[in-house]
């Protein structure tokens, strides 16, 4: 398995006068739809593509529901989903209110098997991408 990356030039947002540096940035190879995933999964099981589509769609509906109920969703060796919030602080514990929560985002922590697959990725260098407009 290989993943392509581009070279991207970026400035330091906390020090605009600092020289820009170059960083690797993952380049997408494309997208995989739910239907394509269902077809791949159906080839590995006794379920038809349509049965697998129904199972995946149901599963994908359950995960956000469980997160909204305050649960951590454990998916075995695949990993865990949970919710992370950003919030404003208060001077005392008694002054803390739900209205201080400014954003909430789902987070994912990969499991051992997931990490093992990621450890096997080979990286292939792509092109240089700059933020400088072309001259002329």
OpenMM code with the backbone's topology and positions (N, CA, C; nanometers):
from openmm import Vec3, app, unit

residues = "UNK UNK UNK UNK UNK UNK UNK UNK UNK UNK UNK UNK UNK UNK UNK UNK UNK UNK UNK UNK UNK UNK UNK UNK UNK UNK UNK UNK UNK UNK UNK UNK UNK UNK UNK UNK UNK UNK UNK UNK UNK UNK UNK UNK UNK UNK UNK UNK UNK UNK UNK UNK UNK UNK UNK UNK UNK UNK UNK UNK UNK UNK UNK UNK UNK UNK UNK UNK UNK UNK UNK UNK UNK UNK UNK UNK UNK UNK UNK UNK UNK UNK UNK UNK UNK UNK UNK UNK UNK UNK UNK UNK UNK UNK UNK UNK UNK UNK UNK UNK UNK UNK UNK UNK UNK UNK UNK UNK UNK UNK UNK UNK UNK UNK UNK UNK UNK UNK UNK UNK UNK UNK UNK UNK UNK UNK UNK UNK UNK UNK UNK UNK UNK UNK UNK UNK".split()
positions = [
    Vec3(0.0836, -0.1184, 0.0000),
    Vec3(0.0000, 0.0000, 0.0000),
    Vec3(0.0877, 0.1243, 0.0000),
    Vec3(0.0529, 0.2199, -0.0850),
    Vec3(0.1288, 0.3432, -0.0866),
    Vec3(0.0335, 0.4623, -0.0868),
    Vec3(0.0787, 0.5685, -0.0265),
    Vec3(0.0029, 0.6931, -0.0187),
    Vec3(0.0898, 0.8026, -0.0763),
    Vec3(0.0327, 0.8799, -0.1676),
    Vec3(0.1070, 0.9899, -0.2281),
    Vec3(0.0985, 1.1129, -0.1385),
    Vec3(0.2066, 1.1902, -0.1407),
    Vec3(0.2029, 1.3184, -0.0702),
    Vec3(0.2649, 1.4255, -0.1582),
    Vec3(0.2131, 1.5459, -0.1410),
    Vec3(0.2678, 1.6624, -0.2097),
    Vec3(0.3548, 1.7389, -0.1119),
    Vec3(0.4383, 1.8256, -0.1642),
    Vec3(0.5200, 1.9148, -0.0820),
    Vec3(0.4505, 2.0503, -0.0812),
    Vec3(0.4214, 2.1010, 0.0384),
    Vec3(0.3477, 2.2256, 0.0532),
    Vec3(0.4324, 2.3245, 0.1321),
    Vec3(0.4384, 2.4476, 0.0823),
    Vec3(0.5108, 2.5543, 0.1510),
    Vec3(0.4131, 2.6271, 0.2423),
    Vec3(0.4496, 2.6403, 0.3710),
    Vec3(0.3619, 2.7062, 0.4683),
    Vec3(0.4418, 2.8012, 0.5547),
    Vec3(0.3766, 2.9116, 0.5875),
    Vec3(0.4353, 3.0063, 0.6800),
    Vec3(0.3976, 2.9716, 0.8228),
    Vec3(0.4643, 3.0355, 0.9183),
    Vec3(0.4360, 3.0159, 1.0595),
    Vec3(0.3271, 3.1155, 1.0992),
    Vec3(0.2050, 3.0700, 1.1333),
    Vec3(0.0965, 3.1634, 1.1648),
    Vec3(0.1231, 3.2482, 1.2896),
    Vec3(0.2066, 3.1995, 1.3808),
    Vec3(0.2352, 3.2776, 1.5016),
    Vec3(0.3523, 3.3732, 1.4817),
    Vec3(0.4260, 3.3572, 1.3697),
    Vec3(0.5373, 3.4471, 1.3398),
    Vec3(0.5421, 3.4656, 1.1881),
    Vec3(0.4714, 3.5648, 1.1404),
    Vec3(0.4576, 3.5874, 0.9962),
    Vec3(0.5894, 3.6256, 0.9287),
    Vec3(0.6863, 3.6731, 1.0060),
    Vec3(0.8144, 3.7136, 0.9479),
    Vec3(0.9131, 3.5962, 0.9374),
    Vec3(0.8811, 3.4859, 1.0028),
    Vec3(0.9692, 3.3684, 0.9959),
    Vec3(0.9693, 3.3129, 0.8543),
    Vec3(1.0804, 3.2564, 0.8124),
    Vec3(1.0845, 3.1988, 0.6772),
    Vec3(0.9859, 3.0824, 0.6648),
    Vec3(0.9277, 3.0696, 0.5472),
    Vec3(0.8354, 2.9594, 0.5218),
    Vec3(0.9136, 2.8287, 0.5169),
    Vec3(0.8446, 2.7199, 0.5498),
    Vec3(0.9052, 2.5872, 0.5450),
    Vec3(0.8216, 2.4979, 0.4539),
    Vec3(0.8778, 2.3845, 0.4191),
    Vec3(0.8111, 2.2898, 0.3311),
    Vec3(0.7709, 2.1659, 0.4109),
    Vec3(0.6479, 2.1185, 0.3864),
    Vec3(0.5924, 2.0069, 0.4622),
    Vec3(0.5298, 1.9051, 0.3676),
    Vec3(0.5308, 1.7764, 0.4069),
    Vec3(0.4569, 1.6773, 0.3288),
    Vec3(0.3077, 1.6911, 0.3600),
    Vec3(0.2228, 1.6772, 0.2592),
    Vec3(0.0779, 1.6850, 0.2756),
    Vec3(0.0147, 1.5710, 0.1968),
    Vec3(-0.0598, 1.4852, 0.2640),
    Vec3(-0.1189, 1.3675, 0.2014),
    Vec3(-0.2081, 1.4091, 0.0842),
    Vec3(-0.1941, 1.3381, -0.0273),
    Vec3(-0.2743, 1.3608, -0.1470),
    Vec3(-0.3744, 1.2470, -0.1593),
    Vec3(-0.5014, 1.2808, -0.1681),
    Vec3(-0.6048, 1.1792, -0.1817),
    Vec3(-0.5896, 1.1055, -0.3138),
    Vec3(-0.6121, 0.9745, -0.3102),
    Vec3(-0.6082, 0.8932, -0.4319),
    Vec3(-0.7464, 0.8806, -0.4931),
    Vec3(-0.8482, 0.9292, -0.4225),
    Vec3(-0.9860, 0.9196, -0.4706),
    Vec3(-1.0806, 0.9006, -0.3536),
    Vec3(-1.1991, 0.8552, -0.3849),
    Vec3(-1.3022, 0.8315, -0.2834),
    Vec3(-1.3593, 0.6917, -0.3010),
    Vec3(-1.4123, 0.6384, -0.1923),
    Vec3(-1.4813, 0.5107, -0.1957),
    Vec3(-1.6204, 0.5350, -0.1385),
    Vec3(-1.7238, 0.5013, -0.2150),
    Vec3(-1.8612, 0.5234, -0.1718),
    Vec3(-1.9081, 0.4117, -0.0785),
    Vec3(-2.0195, 0.4362, -0.0129),
    Vec3(-2.0792, 0.3340, 0.0735),
    Vec3(-2.1135, 0.2100, -0.0089),
    Vec3(-2.1651, 0.2306, -0.1289),
    Vec3(-2.1998, 0.1173, -0.2146),
    Vec3(-2.0755, 0.0363, -0.2506),
    Vec3(-1.9674, 0.1034, -0.2838),
    Vec3(-1.8428, 0.0320, -0.3158),
    Vec3(-1.7935, -0.0458, -0.1941),
    Vec3(-1.8037, 0.0147, -0.0770),
    Vec3(-1.7645, -0.0553, 0.0460),
    Vec3(-1.8527, -0.1786, 0.0671),
    Vec3(-1.9824, -0.1633, 0.0422),
    Vec3(-2.0745, -0.2763, 0.0576),
    Vec3(-2.0402, -0.3879, -0.0395),
    Vec3(-2.0041, -0.3524, -0.1621),
    Vec3(-1.9659, -0.4540, -0.2603),
    Vec3(-1.8399, -0.5269, -0.2162),
    Vec3(-1.7417, -0.4529, -0.1653),
    Vec3(-1.6181, -0.5158, -0.1167),
    Vec3(-1.6471, -0.6077, 0.0019),
    Vec3(-1.7313, -0.5601, 0.0953),
    Vec3(-1.7643, -0.6402, 0.2133),
    Vec3(-1.8452, -0.7636, 0.1745),
    Vec3(-1.9341, -0.7500, 0.0771),
    Vec3(-2.0156, -0.8639, 0.0327),
    Vec3(-1.9283, -0.9745, -0.0248),
    Vec3(-1.8187, -0.9362, -0.0903),
    Vec3(-1.7273, -1.0365, -0.1455),
    Vec3(-1.6574, -1.1159, -0.0361),
    Vec3(-1.6535, -1.0609, 0.0856),
    Vec3(-1.5866, -1.1280, 0.1978),
    Vec3(-1.6850, -1.1986, 0.2908),
    Vec3(-1.8131, -1.1980, 0.2555),
    Vec3(-1.9126, -1.2564, 0.3452),
    Vec3(-2.0178, -1.3331, 0.2655),
    Vec3(-2.1175, -1.3824, 0.3359),
    Vec3(-2.2280, -1.4528, 0.2709),
    Vec3(-2.3438, -1.3580, 0.2422),
    Vec3(-2.3298, -1.2305, 0.2752),
    Vec3(-2.4357, -1.1335, 0.2496),
    Vec3(-2.4268, -1.0806, 0.1068),
    Vec3(-2.5430, -1.0447, 0.0529),
    Vec3(-2.5446, -0.9819, -0.0788),
    Vec3(-2.5026, -0.8354, -0.0635),
    Vec3(-2.4746, -0.7693, -0.1754),
    Vec3(-2.4391, -0.6274, -0.1707),
    Vec3(-2.5510, -0.5464, -0.1063),
    Vec3(-2.6768, -0.5749, -0.1417),
    Vec3(-2.7898, -0.4991, -0.0857),
    Vec3(-2.8043, -0.5236, 0.0642),
    Vec3(-2.7850, -0.6485, 0.1081),
    Vec3(-2.7900, -0.6782, 0.2516),
    Vec3(-2.6780, -0.6034, 0.3239),
    Vec3(-2.5609, -0.6030, 0.2635),
    Vec3(-2.4466, -0.5343, 0.3234),
    Vec3(-2.4715, -0.3832, 0.3270),
    Vec3(-2.5302, -0.3275, 0.2209),
    Vec3(-2.5644, -0.1843, 0.2184),
    Vec3(-2.6566, -0.1516, 0.3356),
    Vec3(-2.7579, -0.2337, 0.3555),
    Vec3(-2.8528, -0.2111, 0.4647),
    Vec3(-2.7817, -0.2183, 0.5995),
    Vec3(-2.6927, -0.3156, 0.6140),
    Vec3(-2.6199, -0.3298, 0.7406),
    Vec3(-2.5290, -0.2093, 0.7649),
    Vec3(-2.4567, -0.1660, 0.6616),
    Vec3(-2.3663, -0.0508, 0.6769),
    Vec3(-2.4452, 0.0758, 0.7076),
    Vec3(-2.5538, 0.1000, 0.6327),
    Vec3(-2.6355, 0.2203, 0.6553),
    Vec3(-2.6907, 0.2213, 0.7983),
    Vec3(-2.7341, 0.1063, 0.8458),
    Vec3(-2.7852, 0.0967, 0.9826),
    Vec3(-2.6744, 0.1254, 1.0833),
    Vec3(-2.5596, 0.0669, 1.0591),
    Vec3(-2.4440, 0.0855, 1.1466),
    Vec3(-2.4022, 0.2319, 1.1515),
    Vec3(-2.3997, 0.2966, 1.0338),
    Vec3(-2.3599, 0.4369, 1.0273),
    Vec3(-2.4613, 0.5291, 1.0942),
    Vec3(-2.5853, 0.4878, 1.1033),
    Vec3(-2.6867, 0.5662, 1.1747),
    Vec3(-2.6734, 0.5477, 1.3255),
    Vec3(-2.6339, 0.4291, 1.3672),
    Vec3(-2.6241, 0.3983, 1.5104),
    Vec3(-2.5077, 0.4724, 1.5767),
    Vec3(-2.3937, 0.4845, 1.5081),
    Vec3(-2.2758, 0.5474, 1.5691),
    Vec3(-2.3052, 0.6894, 1.6169),
    Vec3(-2.3573, 0.7806, 1.5323),
    Vec3(-2.3842, 0.9155, 1.5836),
    Vec3(-2.4941, 0.9188, 1.6897),
    Vec3(-2.5906, 0.8290, 1.6803),
    Vec3(-2.6950, 0.8223, 1.7833),
    Vec3(-2.6341, 0.7898, 1.9191),
    Vec3(-2.5435, 0.6913, 1.9210),
    Vec3(-2.4812, 0.6523, 2.0473),
    Vec3(-2.3895, 0.7619, 2.1008),
    Vec3(-2.3191, 0.8313, 2.0116),
    Vec3(-2.2366, 0.9449, 2.0553),
    Vec3(-2.3244, 1.0540, 2.1154),
    Vec3(-2.4395, 1.0799, 2.0531),
    Vec3(-2.5326, 1.1815, 2.1037),
    Vec3(-2.5907, 1.1419, 2.2384),
    Vec3(-2.5917, 1.0124, 2.2692),
    Vec3(-2.6362, 0.9644, 2.4006),
    Vec3(-2.5245, 0.9705, 2.5045),
    Vec3(-2.4067, 1.0173, 2.4625),
    Vec3(-2.2949, 1.0303, 2.5552),
    Vec3(-2.2082, 0.9061, 2.5664),
    Vec3(-2.2291, 0.8090, 2.4799),
    Vec3(-2.1525, 0.6851, 2.4858),
    Vec3(-2.0251, 0.6927, 2.4020),
    Vec3(-1.9240, 0.6196, 2.4446),
    Vec3(-1.8069, 0.5926, 2.3624),
    Vec3(-1.8433, 0.4716, 2.2785),
    Vec3(-1.8205, 0.4784, 2.1487),
    Vec3(-1.8536, 0.3667, 2.0608),
    Vec3(-1.7266, 0.2869, 2.0369),
    Vec3(-1.7236, 0.1658, 2.0905),
    Vec3(-1.6082, 0.0775, 2.0772),
    Vec3(-1.6295, -0.0170, 1.9607),
    Vec3(-1.5342, -0.0204, 1.8702),
    Vec3(-1.5430, -0.1067, 1.7526),
    Vec3(-1.4275, -0.2061, 1.7493),
    Vec3(-1.3970, -0.2646, 1.8636),
    Vec3(-1.2948, -0.3680, 1.8731),
    Vec3(-1.1586, -0.3207, 1.8258),
    Vec3(-1.0925, -0.4032, 1.7452),
    Vec3(-0.9590, -0.3711, 1.6957),
    Vec3(-0.9591, -0.2545, 1.5975),
    Vec3(-1.0778, -0.2163, 1.5494),
    Vec3(-1.0862, -0.1027, 1.4580),
    Vec3(-1.0567, 0.0273, 1.5326),
    Vec3(-1.1178, 0.0447, 1.6498),
    Vec3(-1.0936, 0.1644, 1.7296),
    Vec3(-1.2187, 0.2133, 1.8001),
    Vec3(-1.2108, 0.3346, 1.8535),
    Vec3(-1.3197, 0.3928, 1.9312),
    Vec3(-1.3531, 0.5333, 1.8820),
    Vec3(-1.4824, 0.5662, 1.8853),
    Vec3(-1.5287, 0.7022, 1.8609),
    Vec3(-1.5754, 0.7618, 1.9923),
    Vec3(-1.5529, 0.8906, 2.0123),
    Vec3(-1.6057, 0.9623, 2.1273),
    Vec3(-1.6217, 1.1077, 2.0885),
    Vec3(-1.6858, 1.1862, 2.1756),
    Vec3(-1.7069, 1.3279, 2.1489),
    Vec3(-1.6079, 1.4123, 2.2268),
    Vec3(-1.5568, 1.5175, 2.1637),
    Vec3(-1.4656, 1.6121, 2.2272),
    Vec3(-1.5269, 1.7503, 2.2143),
    Vec3(-1.5218, 1.8244, 2.3228),
    Vec3(-1.5787, 1.9590, 2.3209),
    Vec3(-1.4697, 2.0640, 2.3380),
    Vec3(-1.4992, 2.1830, 2.2896),
    Vec3(-1.4232, 2.3029, 2.3214),
    Vec3(-1.5177, 2.3903, 2.4013),
    Vec3(-1.4645, 2.4596, 2.4995),
    Vec3(-1.5535, 2.5396, 2.5833),
    Vec3(-1.4803, 2.6587, 2.6428),
    Vec3(-1.5596, 2.7502, 2.6957),
    Vec3(-1.5071, 2.8674, 2.7654),
    Vec3(-1.5018, 2.8348, 2.9136),
    Vec3(-1.4002, 2.8846, 2.9826),
    Vec3(-1.3847, 2.8570, 3.1248),
    Vec3(-1.4709, 2.9476, 3.2121),
    Vec3(-1.4862, 2.9073, 3.3372),
    Vec3(-1.5591, 2.9861, 3.4373),
    Vec3(-1.4690, 3.0027, 3.5591),
    Vec3(-1.4967, 3.1028, 3.6389),
    Vec3(-1.4151, 3.1305, 3.7572),
    Vec3(-1.4339, 3.0260, 3.8679),
    Vec3(-1.5541, 2.9677, 3.8772),
    Vec3(-1.5806, 2.8675, 3.9813),
    Vec3(-1.6526, 2.7480, 3.9203),
    Vec3(-1.6491, 2.6337, 3.9890),
    Vec3(-1.7184, 2.5137, 3.9418),
    Vec3(-1.8690, 2.5368, 3.9371),
    Vec3(-1.9208, 2.6139, 4.0304),
    Vec3(-2.0647, 2.6405, 4.0357),
    Vec3(-2.1111, 2.7251, 3.9180),
    Vec3(-2.0224, 2.8017, 3.8582),
    Vec3(-2.0581, 2.8910, 3.7474),
    Vec3(-2.0563, 2.8209, 3.6117),
    Vec3(-2.0139, 2.6950, 3.6063),
    Vec3(-2.0050, 2.6235, 3.4787),
    Vec3(-2.1453, 2.5889, 3.4292),
    Vec3(-2.1714, 2.6208, 3.3017),
    Vec3(-2.3004, 2.5948, 3.2375),
    Vec3(-2.2765, 2.5300, 3.1010),
    Vec3(-2.3756, 2.4582, 3.0540),
    Vec3(-2.3674, 2.3945, 2.9224),
    Vec3(-2.3489, 2.4973, 2.8116),
    Vec3(-2.3968, 2.6170, 2.8324),
    Vec3(-2.3846, 2.7212, 2.7292),
    Vec3(-2.2397, 2.7608, 2.7040),
    Vec3(-2.1480, 2.7207, 2.7904),
    Vec3(-2.0065, 2.7504, 2.7714),
    Vec3(-1.9419, 2.6586, 2.6674),
    Vec3(-2.0100, 2.5511, 2.6310),
    Vec3(-1.9583, 2.4622, 2.5281),
    Vec3(-1.9714, 2.5338, 2.3946),
    Vec3(-1.8579, 2.5548, 2.3277),
    Vec3(-1.8570, 2.6310, 2.2024),
    Vec3(-1.8581, 2.5428, 2.0787),
    Vec3(-1.8093, 2.4206, 2.0896),
    Vec3(-1.8143, 2.3281, 1.9754),
    Vec3(-1.8008, 2.1853, 2.0249),
    Vec3(-1.8508, 2.0951, 1.9434),
    Vec3(-1.8401, 1.9527, 1.9741),
    Vec3(-1.8059, 1.8798, 1.8442),
    Vec3(-1.7077, 1.7909, 1.8530),
    Vec3(-1.6616, 1.7176, 1.7357),
    Vec3(-1.6420, 1.5706, 1.7692),
    Vec3(-1.6726, 1.4823, 1.6740),
    Vec3(-1.6414, 1.3415, 1.6967),
    Vec3(-1.4913, 1.3190, 1.6822),
    Vec3(-1.4387, 1.2312, 1.7629),
    Vec3(-1.2969, 1.1949, 1.7558),
    Vec3(-1.2868, 1.0441, 1.7408),
    Vec3(-1.1766, 1.0010, 1.6814),
    Vec3(-1.1543, 0.8585, 1.6584),
    Vec3(-1.0161, 0.8213, 1.7072),
    Vec3(-1.0068, 0.7139, 1.7824),
    Vec3(-0.8795, 0.6593, 1.8277),
    Vec3(-0.8664, 0.5199, 1.7666),
    Vec3(-0.7731, 0.5017, 1.6738),
    Vec3(-0.7617, 0.3711, 1.6072),
    Vec3(-0.7161, 0.2621, 1.7034),
    Vec3(-0.7645, 0.1416, 1.6786),
    Vec3(-0.7234, 0.0251, 1.7559),
    Vec3(-0.5932, -0.0331, 1.7035),
    Vec3(-0.5473, -0.1408, 1.7677),
    Vec3(-0.4185, -0.2004, 1.7327),
    Vec3(-0.4113, -0.2456, 1.5873),
    Vec3(-0.5145, -0.3137, 1.5395),
    Vec3(-0.5122, -0.3649, 1.4024),
    Vec3(-0.5136, -0.2496, 1.3019),
    Vec3(-0.5925, -0.1468, 1.3297),
    Vec3(-0.5992, -0.0283, 1.2438),
    Vec3(-0.4610, 0.0373, 1.2366),
    Vec3(-0.3971, 0.0559, 1.3522),
    Vec3(-0.2639, 0.1163, 1.3566),
    Vec3(-0.1622, 0.0302, 1.2818),
    Vec3(-0.1764, -0.1019, 1.2949),
    Vec3(-0.0848, -0.1940, 1.2269),
    Vec3(-0.0906, -0.1737, 1.0757),
    Vec3(-0.2113, -0.1585, 1.0208),
    Vec3(-0.2266, -0.1347, 0.8774),
    Vec3(-0.1627, -0.0015, 0.8394),
    Vec3(-0.1843, 0.1024, 0.9210),
    Vec3(-0.1271, 0.2340, 0.8914),
    Vec3(0.0250, 0.2319, 0.8981),
    Vec3(0.0793, 0.1506, 0.9863),
    Vec3(0.2255, 0.1408, 0.9974),
    Vec3(0.2889, 0.0846, 0.8704),
    Vec3(0.2109, 0.0117, 0.7905),
    Vec3(0.2635, -0.0491, 0.6695),
    Vec3(0.2566, 0.0401, 0.5460),
    Vec3(0.2089, 0.1629, 0.5609),
    Vec3(0.1962, 0.2528, 0.4458),
    Vec3(0.3337, 0.2967, 0.3968),
    Vec3(0.3515, 0.2934, 0.2666),
    Vec3(0.4708, 0.3491, 0.2040),
    Vec3(0.4302, 0.4818, 0.1420),
    Vec3(0.5144, 0.5820, 0.1551),
    Vec3(0.4832, 0.7154, 0.1046),
    Vec3(0.5581, 0.7412, -0.0250),
    Vec3(0.4880, 0.8020, -0.1210),
    Vec3(0.5437, 0.8336, -0.2515),
    Vec3(0.5346, 0.9843, -0.2704),
    Vec3(0.6495, 1.0477, -0.2963),
    Vec3(0.6546, 1.1933, -0.3092),
    Vec3(0.5896, 1.2377, -0.4391),
    Vec3(0.5061, 1.3422, -0.4297),
    Vec3(0.4390, 1.3993, -0.5453),
    Vec3(0.5025, 1.5306, -0.5859),
    Vec3(0.4199, 1.6305, -0.6080),
    Vec3(0.4654, 1.7594, -0.6605),
    Vec3(0.4742, 1.8653, -0.5514),
    Vec3(0.5430, 1.9755, -0.5828),
    Vec3(0.5530, 2.0907, -0.4942),
    Vec3(0.4313, 2.1778, -0.5155),
    Vec3(0.3622, 2.2108, -0.4060),
    Vec3(0.2467, 2.2991, -0.4119),
    Vec3(0.2827, 2.4246, -0.3349),
    Vec3(0.2752, 2.5415, -0.4014),
    Vec3(0.3068, 2.6666, -0.3330),
    Vec3(0.1831, 2.7535, -0.3258),
    Vec3(0.1839, 2.8448, -0.2305),
    Vec3(0.0752, 2.9402, -0.2142),
    Vec3(0.1041, 3.0682, -0.2912),
    Vec3(0.2142, 3.0712, -0.3651),
    Vec3(0.2541, 3.1887, -0.4406),
    Vec3(0.1833, 3.1884, -0.5761),
    Vec3(0.1113, 3.2980, -0.6099),
    Vec3(0.0447, 3.3006, -0.7400),
    Vec3(0.1474, 3.3032, -0.8525),
    Vec3(0.1132, 3.2430, -0.9668),
    Vec3(0.2071, 3.2408, -1.0789),
    Vec3(0.2321, 3.3818, -1.1333),
    Vec3(0.3519, 3.4040, -1.1796),
    Vec3(0.3865, 3.5347, -1.2358),
    Vec3(0.3388, 3.5445, -1.3795),
    Vec3(0.3069, 3.6704, -1.4203),
    Vec3(0.2764, 3.6942, -1.5599),
    Vec3(0.1367, 3.6982, -1.5848),
] * unit.nanometer
topology = app.Topology()
chain = topology.addChain("A")
for resn in residues:
    res = topology.addResidue(resn, chain)
    for name in ("N", "CA", "C"):
        topology.addAtom(name, app.Element.getBySymbol(name[0]), res)
